[in-house]
Amino acid sequence: MRGNFKSTSTLVARTKGLMGGALALALGATAAFAAGEAAHIDRQSWSFAGVNGRFDRAQLQRGFQVYKEVCATCHGLKRINFRNLAEPGGPEFSAEGVKGLAESYRVEDGPNDQGKMFQRAGRPSDPIPSPYKNEQEARAVQNGAYPPDLSLITKARSAGENASVFATIGSMLRDIPSGYQEGGADYVYALLTGYANPPADMKLAQGMNYNQAFPGHQIAMVPPLQPGQIKYEDGSQGTVEQYAKDVTAFLAWAGDPKLEERKRMGVLVILYLLITAVLVYFAKRRLWAKVH
Ligand code: HEC
């Protein structure tokens, strides 16, 4: 009896320890958000969200157009090669279209037989050339600020909030079962649509712009999107929200080009495990039938 009682109390102590650890983790996370002054980020509905999520091809194509015509002036996309734009699961441009696109760029190659680097037309196997040679050149041109490469930006950012510990635990309980993974996309969309006039009592540093979504609210990037700036061929609206939505979806694909394959495989694996579980259950009943 006593032994039993003892082991229960150790169990309780252990559980308490674990809970304390989890609480400390959650607290640490909120503290980190607080330091960055994270803003509230609205959730958007994305076609690629959820267990069965798929990219909208037309949206990815428009998003690439926005990237190419606007963002590419300052931001690289070095992890995407031209040929990826024609692969299944992405924007799925035609192979000829992508070849033509690649050829419209000049890329550095070499060294040649004389040991010199030389310029040639791009090929589908080339990575999309970045606007700057390196971070130093980018900073020199951008007044000291660094426009990051956008290949993985929707993975590198999230929609963190200054929520209380309990709210954080609450959102974890909701987001883990629903498989919420679009925090990065929600943040990039909020950033692109988040420019506004600063509050009266706020003084912006020189060359900075007020942005509701950016941690600290002062960003060096000038508002990149203006209404009517890009002409869409499929008749989609030329609003800032539409451009932002499209380019964000495109960047979400760039950061996770195998998303569709991954989700399809996930569903199959779960199905397989369910069927196996049923079979194992009946096998167990049969094997133990005589003992019962
Ligand atoms: C004129 C140059 C310029 C253009 C055009 C531009 N950006 Fe930026 N961008 C910047 C600079 C500079 C920064 C760094 C800002 C900072 O650190 O304050 C930045 C930062 C960012 C960030 C990172 C914000 C963060 O959380 O750190 C994202 C995302 C971004 N830009 C997306 C875009 C997208 C998408 C486009 C096209 C619609 C675009 N930018 C167009 C200059 C530009």
Boltz pocket constraint, residues with backbone or C-beta under 6 A from the ligand:
constraints:
  - pocket:
      binder: B
      contacts: [[A, 66], [A, 67], [A, 70], [A, 71], [A, 72], [A, 73], [A, 74], [A, 75], [A, 142], [A, 145], [A, 146], [A, 147], [A, 148], [A, 153], [A, 157], [A, 188], [A, 191], [A, 192], [A, 214], [A, 218], [A, 219], [A, 220], [A, 221], [A, 222], [A, 224], [A, 225], [A, 247]]
      max_distance: 6.0
